[in-house]
Amino acid sequence: MDELRMRMLHEIMGIYGPNQGQSIGAVIIPAFISDFKSVLEKRDNADEVSEEYMTEDKRIHLILTGRKTLGKKGFRACVTDVNFNGKELFAEGELNISLN
């Protein structure tokens, strides 16, 4: 999950600059990821689902895609795609990050 957070923070800092980007990223990245994890955990099936997030100033438009997968310890929430302001942050098949 660190790679996911780092790539998102890099994009945020590109928009807001290093100082403001760090402080904004410290708040919105955990909030977006936590909300998306909650969305996945509430699902009754393992179908892929997407959720859109946008900051109040509309400078960040994030689409997280993921699904529930079955692991050794039961179901886990996984991110399978990240679209940040129209840009794919990971190559196809590169991402399958557990949020648990």
Residue, then its C-alpha position, 0 to 999 in steps of 0.5 A: m500500500d505504500e507504493l499507492r500512497m507514494r504515487m498519489l502523494h507525488e501527484i498531489m504535490g505536483i498540483y499543490g506544491p511540496n508543502q501544501g501537497q504534503s499537508i493535503g495528502a496527509v489528510i485526503i489520502p487516508a480518508f479516500i483509502s479508508d472510505f474505499k476500503s469500507v465500500l469494498e467490505k460492504r459488498d456482498n460479492a467479489d465483483e469489481v467496483s469503482e468509486e469516485y472522489m473529488t476535492e472541494d476545489k475540484r483540482i483532484h478527481l480520483i477513481l479507485t477500482g477494486r474488489k474483494t478477494l479471498g485470502k488465507k484469513g478470509f476476504r480482503a479488500c484490494v485496489t486494482d486500478v487508480n485513475f488520478n485526474g485522468k491519468e492511470l497511476f499503475a500499468e494494467g495488471e501492475l496493481n493488486i494492493s490489499l487494503n487490510 
